Amino acid sequence: MHSTSPHYRHLQPEDRMTLASLQQQNYSIRAMTRVLNRSPGTISRELSRNADPSGYASSQAQKRCQHRRQSARPQRRLHADSSLFGLVQHFFQALWSQEQIVLTLARIYPKGHKSRVSHETIYNCIYAQPVGELCLELVTCLRQAHYKRTPRSKGQDRRDQIPDMLSIYVRPPAIEDRQFPGHSEGDLIKGQANASPVGMLVERTSRLLMLLKLPHPKPASAANVLQALYRQATQRCATHAAEHDV
């Protein structure tokens, strides 16, 4: 009794040549299975899918298999032989950034058009190219000409980072008691599509809430504005306390 592999393996061209020879010798499917060490279902599907009315030929069977595989995996939207790739390459040669290319294509073509691409599509196209002159040309056109793309999960996320940021967990224990006024917490509230940013500052003892409309939704700029608001509020409180001899 034949032993089959626990993992499915596609038929190779040499397997199809052997299968064609066995069929010419009028081997049964079970006999072919024992010779090729394949399951009967694999042999039966191969003969039913790739055989001609005149019989089974290994070369024609291999061509049919490759055609079905290519049809099941449609070509990428941005591939080296497409007109869109030539347009993107032209923009890169003009030293445009990915953001400029994406926004320009979005203005030229309507929403849902096949010629609109994203930053990720452009990156995948560049780094999927085989090593050669074309790959070298595209990589050198990038603002950061890295020949290998570093995943964001393995590197440092540089988006909207606050310099010298302190964690909330390192604040003094006296703040937790809420016995002394003057300790505040800030937060950033943003609306739909990052619009209408609002800074929020809460005094922990009195629960006084101050809201401020921010000019920019970035956390770094919001932190600067909230720090300025906190200093102004602290100065006003100190001035008010001095006037009343508190």
C-alpha positions as CSV (number, residue, x, y, z in Angstrom):
1,M,0.0,0.0,0.0
2,H,1.4,3.4,-1.0
3,S,2.1,6.2,1.5
4,T,1.0,9.7,0.8
5,S,2.5,12.9,2.2
6,P,0.5,14.6,4.9
7,H,0.8,18.0,3.0
8,Y,-0.7,18.6,-0.4
9,R,1.9,19.1,-3.2
10,H,1.1,20.5,-6.6
11,L,2.0,18.3,-9.6
12,Q,5.3,19.3,-11.2
13,P,6.1,19.1,-14.9
14,E,8.0,15.9,-14.5
15,D,4.9,14.4,-12.7
16,R,2.7,15.3,-15.7
17,M,5.2,13.7,-18.1
18,T,5.1,10.5,-16.1
19,L,1.3,10.7,-15.9
20,A,1.0,11.1,-19.7
21,S,3.3,8.1,-20.2
22,L,1.3,5.9,-17.8
23,Q,-1.9,6.8,-19.5
24,Q,-0.5,5.8,-22.9
25,Q,0.3,2.5,-21.3
26,N,-3.4,2.2,-20.2
27,Y,-2.6,2.3,-16.5
28,S,-5.6,2.7,-14.2
29,I,-5.9,5.6,-11.8
30,R,-5.1,3.4,-8.8
31,A,-2.0,2.1,-10.6
32,M,-0.9,5.7,-11.4
33,T,-1.5,6.6,-7.8
34,R,1.0,4.0,-6.7
35,V,3.6,5.0,-9.2
36,L,3.4,8.8,-8.5
37,N,2.8,8.4,-4.7
38,R,-0.3,10.6,-5.0
39,S,-3.9,10.4,-3.9
40,P,-6.5,9.0,-6.3
41,G,-8.3,12.3,-6.1
42,T,-5.3,14.3,-7.3
43,I,-4.8,12.1,-10.3
44,S,-8.5,12.1,-11.2
45,R,-8.7,15.9,-11.0
46,E,-5.6,16.3,-13.1
47,L,-7.0,14.1,-15.9
48,S,-10.4,15.7,-15.9
49,R,-9.1,19.3,-15.8
50,N,-6.2,19.3,-18.1
51,A,-6.9,16.5,-20.7
52,D,-7.8,17.3,-24.3
53,P,-10.5,15.5,-26.2
54,S,-7.6,13.7,-28.0
55,G,-6.0,12.6,-24.7
56,Y,-3.7,13.8,-22.0
57,A,-0.5,15.7,-23.0
58,S,2.0,16.9,-20.4
59,S,2.9,20.2,-22.1
60,Q,-0.7,21.3,-22.7
61,A,-1.6,20.3,-19.2
62,Q,1.2,22.4,-17.7
63,K,0.1,25.4,-19.8
64,R,-3.5,25.0,-18.7
65,C,-2.4,24.8,-15.0
66,Q,-0.3,28.0,-15.3
67,H,-3.1,29.8,-17.1
68,R,-5.6,29.0,-14.3
69,R,-3.2,30.0,-11.6
70,Q,-2.6,33.4,-13.3
71,S,-6.3,34.0,-13.7
72,A,-7.0,33.2,-10.1
73,R,-4.3,35.7,-9.0
74,P,-5.0,38.9,-10.9
75,Q,-2.2,41.3,-11.5
76,R,-1.5,44.0,-9.0
77,R,-2.9,47.5,-9.7
78,L,0.6,49.0,-9.7
79,H,2.9,46.6,-11.7
80,A,5.9,47.3,-13.8
81,D,4.1,46.9,-17.1
82,S,1.2,49.2,-16.3
83,S,0.7,52.8,-17.5
84,L,0.0,53.8,-13.9
85,F,3.5,52.6,-12.9
86,G,5.1,54.7,-15.6
87,L,3.2,57.7,-14.3
88,V,4.3,57.1,-10.7
89,Q,7.9,56.5,-11.9
90,H,7.8,59.9,-13.7
91,F,6.7,61.6,-10.5
92,F,9.4,59.9,-8.6
93,Q,12.0,61.1,-11.1
94,A,10.7,64.6,-10.6
95,L,11.6,64.1,-6.9
96,W,8.0,64.0,-5.7
97,S,7.1,62.4,-2.4
98,Q,4.6,59.6,-2.0
99,E,2.1,62.0,-0.4
100,Q,2.3,64.4,-3.4
101,I,1.8,61.5,-5.8
102,V,-1.2,60.1,-4.0
103,L,-2.9,63.5,-3.6
104,T,-2.2,64.4,-7.3
105,L,-3.8,61.1,-8.5
106,A,-6.7,61.7,-6.2
107,R,-7.3,65.1,-7.8
108,I,-7.0,63.8,-11.3
109,Y,-9.1,60.6,-11.1
110,P,-12.5,60.3,-9.4
111,K,-13.1,58.2,-6.2
112,G,-13.0,54.5,-6.9
113,H,-11.0,54.8,-10.1
114,K,-8.4,52.1,-10.7
115,S,-5.6,54.7,-11.2
116,R,-5.9,55.9,-7.6
117,V,-3.4,54.4,-5.3
118,S,-2.4,54.7,-1.6
119,H,1.0,55.2,0.1
120,E,1.0,51.5,1.0
121,T,0.5,50.4,-2.6
122,I,3.4,52.5,-3.8
123,Y,5.7,51.1,-1.0
124,N,4.7,47.5,-1.7
125,C,5.4,48.1,-5.4
126,I,8.8,49.5,-4.8
127,Y,10.0,46.9,-2.4
128,A,8.4,44.0,-4.4
129,Q,10.7,44.8,-7.4
130,P,13.5,42.3,-8.0
131,V,17.0,43.6,-7.2
132,G,18.2,45.5,-10.2
133,E,18.4,48.9,-11.9
134,L,14.7,49.6,-11.6
135,C,14.6,48.8,-7.9
136,L,17.7,50.9,-7.3
137,E,16.2,53.8,-9.2
138,L,12.9,53.7,-7.2
139,V,14.5,53.3,-3.8
140,T,16.9,56.2,-4.4
141,C,13.9,58.4,-5.2
142,L,12.5,57.9,-1.8
143,R,13.0,60.6,0.9
144,Q,14.6,58.0,3.1
145,A,16.4,55.7,0.7
146,H,16.3,52.5,2.7
147,Y,16.7,49.3,0.7
148,K,14.7,47.3,3.3
149,R,11.5,48.5,4.7
150,T,11.4,48.4,8.5
151,P,8.0,47.4,10.0
152,R,6.5,50.0,12.2
153,S,5.9,47.4,14.9
154,K,9.6,46.7,15.1
155,G,10.8,50.2,15.0
156,Q,9.9,53.4,16.8
157,D,6.7,55.1,15.8
158,R,7.7,58.7,14.9
159,R,4.2,60.0,14.3
160,D,3.3,63.0,16.6
161,Q,5.8,62.1,19.3
162,I,6.0,64.6,22.2
163,P,9.7,65.3,23.0
164,D,10.8,64.5,26.6
165,M,7.3,63.2,27.4
166,L,6.8,62.1,31.0
167,S,4.4,59.2,31.8
168,I,1.4,59.9,34.1
169,Y,2.6,57.1,36.3
170,V,5.7,59.0,37.5
171,R,3.8,61.9,39.0
172,P,4.3,62.5,42.8
173,P,2.1,60.5,45.2
174,A,0.8,63.7,46.8
175,I,-1.2,64.3,43.7
176,E,-3.3,61.2,44.3
177,D,-4.6,62.6,47.6
178,R,-6.2,65.7,46.0
179,Q,-5.6,67.7,49.2
180,F,-3.7,70.6,47.6
181,P,-5.0,72.6,44.7
182,G,-2.9,73.4,41.7
183,H,-2.6,69.9,40.1
184,S,-4.3,69.6,36.8
185,E,-4.7,67.0,34.1
186,G,-5.0,67.8,30.4
187,D,-6.5,65.9,27.5
188,L,-7.1,66.4,23.8
189,I,-10.5,66.0,22.2
190,K,-10.9,65.7,18.4
191,G,-14.0,65.6,16.2
192,Q,-14.7,63.7,13.1
193,A,-11.7,63.5,10.6
194,N,-9.5,65.1,13.3
195,A,-11.4,68.3,13.0
196,S,-12.4,70.8,15.7
197,P,-9.6,69.9,18.3
198,V,-10.4,71.0,21.8
199,G,-7.9,71.1,24.7
200,M,-9.3,70.1,28.1
201,L,-7.7,71.0,31.5
202,V,-9.1,69.7,34.8
203,E,-8.0,70.8,38.2
204,R,-8.0,67.7,40.3
205,T,-9.0,69.2,43.7
206,S,-11.8,71.6,42.7
207,R,-12.7,69.7,39.5
208,L,-12.6,73.0,37.6
209,L,-12.8,72.3,33.9
210,M,-11.3,74.7,31.3
211,L,-11.8,74.1,27.5
212,L,-9.8,75.8,24.8
213,K,-10.1,75.5,21.0
214,L,-6.8,74.4,19.6
215,P,-5.3,75.6,16.2
216,H,-3.9,72.2,15.3
217,P,-4.9,68.6,16.3
218,K,-1.4,67.3,16.8
219,P,-0.7,66.1,20.4
220,A,2.7,68.0,20.5
221,S,1.1,71.3,19.7
222,A,-1.8,70.6,22.0
223,A,0.6,69.9,24.9
224,N,2.3,73.3,24.4
225,V,-1.0,75.1,24.3
226,L,-2.3,73.3,27.4
227,Q,1.0,74.1,29.3
228,A,0.6,77.7,28.4
229,L,-3.0,77.7,29.6
230,Y,-2.0,76.0,32.8
231,R,0.7,78.7,33.5
232,Q,-1.8,81.5,32.8
233,A,-4.4,79.9,35.1
234,T,-1.8,79.4,37.8
235,Q,-0.6,83.0,37.6
236,R,-4.2,84.3,37.7
237,C,-4.9,82.2,40.8
238,A,-1.7,83.5,42.5
239,T,-2.5,87.1,41.7
240,H,-6.1,86.7,42.9
241,A,-4.8,85.1,46.2
242,A,-2.3,87.9,46.7
243,E,-5.0,90.5,46.3
244,H,-7.1,88.9,49.0
245,D,-4.2,88.0,51.3
246,V,-4.9,84.3,51.1
